[in-house]
Amino acid sequence: MKEKFLLYDGDCLFCNRIAYFLSQKDREGRFLYIANTSQQGMDICKQYHLEELTQKTIVVKVGENLYTQSQAVYYFLKECKLFPLLRFLIKITPSFIADFVYDYIAKRRKSLGKYCPIPTR
């Protein structure tokens, strides 16, 4: 398995869309994108004792380090060299504030992706 992965809530449409969007931006394929509901995701959750955590936050693994909440977003964007302004803002914001913003969005994530448009073509 790759040394870097992003583990996300596979039951959340918003999370699935974000993971898909990020995978498209990760042109060099640095990360493996894994839904926590997949067999591989469940195995990783058991291996790292993340069963409850992945219902609340994404988990990013870079090398031996696991990151959650705003730090997961920051390290993912840093590794993929994406969205430099957002990276900078996360870096200069105290983690308790950045995590508060992350948690605010995370608590509402299921209502953000209620509808799945069906392609007409």
N, CA and C atoms as a LAMMPS dump frame, in Angstrom:
ITEM: TIMESTEP
0
ITEM: NUMBER OF ATOMS
363
ITEM: BOX BOUNDS ff ff ff
-5.0000000000000000e+02 5.0000000000000000e+02
-5.0000000000000000e+02 5.0000000000000000e+02
-5.0000000000000000e+02 5.0000000000000000e+02
ITEM: ATOMS id mol type element x y z
1 1 1 N 0.835 -1.179 0
2 1 2 C 0 0 0
3 1 3 C 0.884 1.248 0
4 2 1 N 0.341 2.319 -0.584
5 2 2 C 1.086 3.571 -0.619
6 2 3 C 1.353 4.073 0.79
7 3 1 N 2.422 4.835 0.907
8 3 2 C 2.802 5.416 2.185
9 3 3 C 1.863 6.555 2.571
10 4 1 N 1.124 7.085 1.597
11 4 2 C 0.231 8.217 1.841
12 4 3 C -1.192 7.835 1.453
13 5 1 N -2.112 8.101 2.378
14 5 2 C -3.51 7.89 2.03
15 5 3 C -4.394 8.922 2.703
16 6 1 N -5.581 9.086 2.134
17 6 2 C -6.616 9.934 2.694
18 6 3 C -7.813 9.023 2.941
19 7 1 N -8.205 8.916 4.197
20 7 2 C -9.318 8.065 4.605
21 7 3 C -10.503 8.969 4.904
22 8 1 N -11.639 8.705 4.258
23 8 2 C -12.804 9.583 4.404
24 8 3 C -14.068 8.771 4.669
25 9 1 N -15.117 9.468 5.094
26 9 2 C -16.407 8.856 5.414
27 9 3 C -17.108 8.436 4.127
28 10 1 N -17.157 7.145 3.882
29 10 2 C -17.742 6.626 2.652
30 10 3 C -19.256 6.729 2.595
31 11 1 N -19.917 6.991 3.725
32 11 2 C -21.373 7.129 3.752
33 11 3 C -21.831 8.559 3.511
34 12 1 N -20.904 9.464 3.345
35 12 2 C -21.212 10.888 3.217
36 12 3 C -21.019 11.324 1.763
37 13 1 N -22.096 11.772 1.123
38 13 2 C -22.016 12.197 -0.27
39 13 3 C -21.063 13.382 -0.437
40 14 1 N -21.127 14.344 0.486
41 14 2 C -20.231 15.504 0.44
42 14 3 C -18.776 15.043 0.516
43 15 1 N -18.483 14.106 1.426
44 15 2 C -17.118 13.594 1.592
45 15 3 C -16.652 12.867 0.33
46 16 1 N -17.548 12.086 -0.271
47 16 2 C -17.218 11.39 -1.509
48 16 3 C -16.898 12.377 -2.622
49 17 1 N -17.679 13.438 -2.705
50 17 2 C -17.435 14.452 -3.739
51 17 3 C -16.104 15.16 -3.52
52 18 1 N -15.822 15.499 -2.27
53 18 2 C -14.548 16.161 -1.956
54 18 3 C -13.384 15.222 -2.275
55 19 1 N -13.491 13.959 -1.889
56 19 2 C -12.418 12.992 -2.17
57 19 3 C -12.214 12.85 -3.674
58 20 1 N -13.298 12.805 -4.432
59 20 2 C -13.189 12.706 -5.888
60 20 3 C -12.521 13.955 -6.46
61 21 1 N -12.953 15.126 -6.001
62 21 2 C -12.371 16.389 -6.456
63 21 3 C -10.87 16.42 -6.166
64 22 1 N -10.494 16.044 -4.949
65 22 2 C -9.078 16.056 -4.575
66 22 3 C -8.28 15.038 -5.378
67 23 1 N -8.872 13.88 -5.645
68 23 2 C -8.155 12.87 -6.436
69 23 3 C -7.892 13.371 -7.853
70 24 1 N -8.798 14.194 -8.381
71 24 2 C -8.596 14.77 -9.711
72 24 3 C -7.484 15.819 -9.691
73 25 1 N -7.347 16.522 -8.583
74 25 2 C -6.3 17.542 -8.439
75 25 3 C -4.935 16.912 -8.16
76 26 1 N -4.934 15.726 -7.594
77 26 2 C -3.695 15.001 -7.265
78 26 3 C -3.2 14.301 -8.535
79 27 1 N -2.724 15.089 -9.466
80 27 2 C -2.36 14.583 -10.795
81 27 3 C -1.208 13.579 -10.771
82 28 1 N -0.355 13.666 -9.78
83 28 2 C 0.78 12.74 -9.694
84 28 3 C 0.438 11.471 -8.908
85 29 1 N -0.783 11.381 -8.437
86 29 2 C -1.206 10.179 -7.71
87 29 3 C -0.437 9.936 -6.434
88 30 1 N -0.185 10.992 -5.687
89 30 2 C 0.592 10.86 -4.451
90 30 3 C -0.151 10.073 -3.371
91 31 1 N -1.486 10.193 -3.376
92 31 2 C -2.295 9.601 -2.316
93 31 3 C -3.201 8.504 -2.839
94 32 1 N -3.522 7.608 -1.938
95 32 2 C -4.551 6.611 -2.17
96 32 3 C -5.783 7.128 -1.427
97 33 1 N -6.939 7.137 -2.085
98 33 2 C -8.178 7.657 -1.508
99 33 3 C -9.034 6.466 -1.105
100 34 1 N -9.322 6.364 0.193
101 34 2 C -9.969 5.17 0.719
102 34 3 C -11.201 5.556 1.541
103 35 1 N -12.342 5.008 1.176
104 35 2 C -13.559 5.198 1.971
105 35 3 C -13.473 4.307 3.205
106 36 1 N -13.861 4.847 4.347
107 36 2 C -13.792 4.054 5.576
108 36 3 C -14.769 2.884 5.56
109 37 1 N -15.716 2.886 4.619
110 37 2 C -16.697 1.806 4.518
111 37 3 C -16.238 0.667 3.612
112 38 1 N -15.143 0.879 2.885
113 38 2 C -14.615 -0.184 2.023
114 38 3 C -13.871 -1.205 2.878
115 39 1 N -13.629 -2.387 2.332
116 39 2 C -12.905 -3.412 3.091
117 39 3 C -11.515 -2.908 3.475
118 40 1 N -10.835 -2.27 2.529
119 40 2 C -9.501 -1.728 2.815
120 40 3 C -9.587 -0.653 3.895
121 41 1 N -10.612 0.194 3.817
122 41 2 C -10.805 1.24 4.82
123 41 3 C -11.066 0.667 6.201
124 42 1 N -11.901 -0.363 6.268
125 42 2 C -12.189 -1.001 7.562
126 42 3 C -10.937 -1.66 8.132
127 43 1 N -10.118 -2.257 7.267
128 43 2 C -8.861 -2.865 7.725
129 43 3 C -7.922 -1.803 8.288
130 44 1 N -7.831 -0.666 7.607
131 44 2 C -6.971 0.429 8.078
132 44 3 C -7.493 0.972 9.403
133 45 1 N -8.806 1.137 9.512
134 45 2 C -9.402 1.621 10.761
135 45 3 C -9.043 0.704 11.925
136 46 1 N -9.109 -0.601 11.7
137 46 2 C -8.744 -1.56 12.754
138 46 3 C -7.258 -1.472 13.079
139 47 1 N -6.435 -1.431 12.033
140 47 2 C -4.982 -1.41 12.219
141 47 3 C -4.533 -0.21 13.054
142 48 1 N -5.136 0.959 12.809
143 48 2 C -4.73 2.189 13.501
144 48 3 C -5.715 2.614 14.594
145 49 1 N -6.703 1.765 14.897
146 49 2 C -7.71 2.058 15.93
147 49 3 C -8.444 3.372 15.635
148 50 1 N -8.973 3.474 14.43
149 50 2 C -9.628 4.702 13.973
150 50 3 C -11.131 4.533 13.765
151 51 1 N -11.712 3.438 14.226
152 51 2 C -13.106 3.127 13.914
153 51 3 C -14.05 4.295 14.208
154 52 1 N -13.959 4.882 15.368
155 52 2 C -14.872 5.971 15.739
156 52 3 C -14.429 7.3 15.15
157 53 1 N -13.149 7.491 15.025
158 53 2 C -12.615 8.767 14.555
159 53 3 C -13.014 9.077 13.124
160 54 1 N -13.065 8.072 12.267
161 54 2 C -13.345 8.332 10.851
162 54 3 C -14.796 8.707 10.593
163 55 1 N -15.646 8.621 11.611
164 55 2 C -17.018 9.109 11.462
165 55 3 C -17.073 10.621 11.661
166 56 1 N -15.99 11.213 12.17
167 56 2 C -15.969 12.634 12.503
168 56 3 C -14.982 13.446 11.675
169 57 1 N -13.981 12.807 11.122
170 57 2 C -12.911 13.552 10.463
171 57 3 C -12.25 12.709 9.377
172 58 1 N -11.595 13.405 8.458
173 58 2 C -10.748 12.675 7.518
174 58 3 C -9.449 12.345 8.239
175 59 1 N -8.775 11.343 7.751
176 59 2 C -7.473 10.965 8.295
177 59 3 C -6.504 10.937 7.125
178 60 1 N -5.383 11.62 7.289
179 60 2 C -4.342 11.627 6.268
180 60 3 C -3.106 10.989 6.877
181 61 1 N -2.541 10.027 6.161
182 61 2 C -1.302 9.381 6.604
183 61 3 C -0.196 9.787 5.65
184 62 1 N 0.857 10.347 6.208
185 62 2 C 2.052 10.706 5.451
186 62 3 C 3.217 10.075 6.198
187 63 1 N 3.855 9.088 5.583
188 63 2 C 4.923 8.362 6.267
189 63 3 C 4.349 7.634 7.464
190 64 1 N 4.914 7.849 8.623
191 64 2 C 4.43 7.204 9.846
192 64 3 C 3.441 8.07 10.606
193 65 1 N 3.175 9.271 10.11
194 65 2 C 2.321 10.216 10.824
195 65 3 C 0.879 10.161 10.344
196 66 1 N -0.049 10.229 11.304
197 66 2 C -1.474 10.322 11.014
198 66 3 C -1.946 11.713 11.416
199 67 1 N -2.697 12.344 10.543
200 67 2 C -3.227 13.678 10.803
201 67 3 C -4.74 13.653 10.696
202 68 1 N -5.395 14.466 11.522
203 68 2 C -6.849 14.568 11.489
204 68 3 C -7.25 16.04 11.455
205 69 1 N -8.506 16.277 11.187
206 69 2 C -9.117 17.593 11.181
207 69 3 C -8.334 18.566 10.303
208 70 1 N -8.109 19.779 10.798
209 70 2 C -7.465 20.806 9.97
210 70 3 C -6.031 20.432 9.607
211 71 1 N -5.36 19.697 10.476
212 71 2 C -3.992 19.283 10.153
213 71 3 C -3.978 18.289 8.999
214 72 1 N -5.002 17.455 8.905
215 72 2 C -5.112 16.527 7.773
216 72 3 C -5.276 17.311 6.475
217 73 1 N -6.115 18.332 6.514
218 73 2 C -6.315 19.171 5.32
219 73 3 C -5.001 19.842 4.949
220 74 1 N -4.331 20.418 5.943
221 74 2 C -3.071 21.121 5.688
222 74 3 C -2.021 20.193 5.072
223 75 1 N -1.785 19.035 5.681
224 75 2 C -0.737 18.146 5.167
225 75 3 C -1.085 17.567 3.808
226 76 1 N -2.37 17.31 3.571
227 76 2 C -2.769 16.842 2.246
228 76 3 C -2.461 17.912 1.205
229 77 1 N -2.892 19.144 1.462
230 77 2 C -2.66 20.236 0.508
231 77 3 C -1.17 20.499 0.322
232 78 1 N -0.407 20.379 1.393
233 78 2 C 1.044 20.589 1.319
234 78 3 C 1.7 19.523 0.446
235 79 1 N 1.364 18.268 0.684
236 79 2 C 1.964 17.175 -0.088
237 79 3 C 1.608 17.253 -1.568
238 80 1 N 0.391 17.703 -1.864
239 80 2 C -0.061 17.774 -3.265
240 80 3 C 0.202 19.138 -3.899
241 81 1 N 0.749 20.054 -3.092
242 81 2 C 1.053 21.408 -3.584
243 81 3 C -0.194 22.07 -4.173
244 82 1 N -1.284 22.002 -3.42
245 82 2 C -2.561 22.569 -3.848
246 82 3 C -2.967 23.739 -2.959
247 83 1 N -3.722 24.649 -3.528
248 83 2 C -4.36 25.755 -2.815
249 83 3 C -3.427 26.434 -1.803
250 84 1 N -2.38 27.109 -2.295
251 84 2 C -1.394 27.71 -1.39
252 84 3 C -1.984 28.724 -0.408
253 85 1 N -2.989 29.495 -0.823
254 85 2 C -3.576 30.474 0.097
255 85 3 C -4.289 29.769 1.255
256 86 1 N -5.051 28.746 0.953
257 86 2 C -5.731 27.991 2.007
258 86 3 C -4.714 27.339 2.941
259 87 1 N -3.659 26.779 2.376
260 87 2 C -2.584 26.181 3.194
261 87 3 C -2.004 27.214 4.144
262 88 1 N -1.717 28.391 3.614
263 88 2 C -1.142 29.462 4.423
264 88 3 C -2.091 29.849 5.556
265 89 1 N -3.368 29.993 5.236
266 89 2 C -4.347 30.378 6.257
267 89 3 C -4.455 29.324 7.357
268 90 1 N -4.44 28.063 6.975
269 90 2 C -4.492 26.995 7.985
270 90 3 C -3.235 27.027 8.844
271 91 1 N -2.097 27.263 8.207
272 91 2 C -0.815 27.257 8.933
273 91 3 C -0.735 28.376 9.969
274 92 1 N -1.24 29.566 9.634
275 92 2 C -1.112 30.697 10.562
276 92 3 C -2.244 30.765 11.588
277 93 1 N -3.289 29.986 11.377
278 93 2 C -4.419 29.983 12.304
279 93 3 C -4.123 29.017 13.448
280 94 1 N -4.342 29.461 14.686
281 94 2 C -4.15 28.526 15.807
282 94 3 C -4.994 27.269 15.592
283 95 1 N -4.439 26.124 15.943
284 95 2 C -5.102 24.856 15.623
285 95 3 C -6.483 24.739 16.26
286 96 1 N -6.69 25.311 17.444
287 96 2 C -8.014 25.189 18.058
288 96 3 C -9.068 25.948 17.256
289 97 1 N -8.678 27.026 16.588
290 97 2 C -9.619 27.766 15.74
291 97 3 C -9.83 27.023 14.425
292 98 1 N -8.74 26.571 13.816
293 98 2 C -8.85 25.83 12.552
294 98 3 C -9.668 24.554 12.751
295 99 1 N -9.472 23.865 13.872
296 99 2 C -10.242 22.653 14.154
297 99 3 C -11.71 22.977 14.438
298 100 1 N -11.973 24.127 15.058
299 100 2 C -13.355 24.551 15.288
300 100 3 C -14.076 24.736 13.955
301 101 1 N -13.418 25.401 13.003
302 101 2 C -13.997 25.599 11.665
303 101 3 C -14.191 24.245 10.987
304 102 1 N -13.186 23.379 11.078
305 102 2 C -13.293 22.037 10.488
306 102 3 C -14.495 21.299 11.083
307 103 1 N -14.608 21.306 12.411
308 103 2 C -15.706 20.604 13.082
309 103 3 C -17.067 21.182 12.703
310 104 1 N -17.139 22.496 12.554
311 104 2 C -18.39 23.155 12.16
312 104 3 C -18.864 22.615 10.811
313 105 1 N -17.942 22.529 9.861
314 105 2 C -18.28 22.003 8.531
315 105 3 C -18.574 20.506 8.618
316 106 1 N -17.756 19.774 9.365
317 106 2 C -17.916 18.316 9.474
318 106 3 C -19.274 17.932 10.063
319 107 1 N -19.746 18.698 11.032
320 107 2 C -21.043 18.387 11.643
321 107 3 C -22.191 18.589 10.666
322 108 1 N -21.993 19.428 9.669
323 108 2 C -23.043 19.739 8.701
324 108 3 C -22.822 19.071 7.345
325 109 1 N -21.794 18.237 7.251
326 109 2 C -21.391 17.687 5.956
327 109 3 C -22.461 16.832 5.295
328 110 1 N -23.232 16.117 6.075
329 110 2 C -24.243 15.235 5.463
330 110 3 C -25.371 16.042 4.839
331 111 1 N -25.656 17.221 5.371
332 111 2 C -26.694 18.06 4.761
333 111 3 C -26.149 18.82 3.555
334 112 1 N -24.831 18.932 3.435
335 112 2 C -24.226 19.626 2.291
336 112 3 C -24.261 18.781 1.03
337 113 1 N -24.433 17.5 1.164
338 113 2 C -24.429 16.617 -0.001
339 113 3 C -25.689 15.783 -0.082
340 114 1 N -26.829 16.39 0.179
341 114 2 C -28.085 15.636 0.198
342 114 3 C -28.467 15.074 -1.159
343 115 1 N -28.172 15.813 -2.179
344 115 2 C -28.668 15.438 -3.496
345 115 3 C -27.531 15.048 -4.42
346 116 1 N -27.736 14.008 -5.152
347 116 2 C -26.749 13.534 -6.112
348 116 3 C -27.333 13.737 -7.506
349 117 1 N -26.803 14.699 -8.259
350 117 2 C -27.351 14.921 -9.594
351 117 3 C -27.108 13.71 -10.49
352 118 1 N -28.101 13.356 -11.249
353 118 2 C -27.986 12.23 -12.174
354 118 3 C -27.639 12.788 -13.545
355 119 1 N -26.52 12.346 -14.118
356 119 2 C -26.133 12.854 -15.438
357 119 3 C -27.211 12.549 -16.478
358 120 1 N -27.459 13.51 -17.373
359 120 2 C -28.488 13.329 -18.396
360 120 3 C -27.934 12.706 -19.66
361 121 1 N -26.649 12.601 -19.775
362 121 2 C -26.033 12.013 -20.979
363 121 3 C -25.639 10.585 -20.761
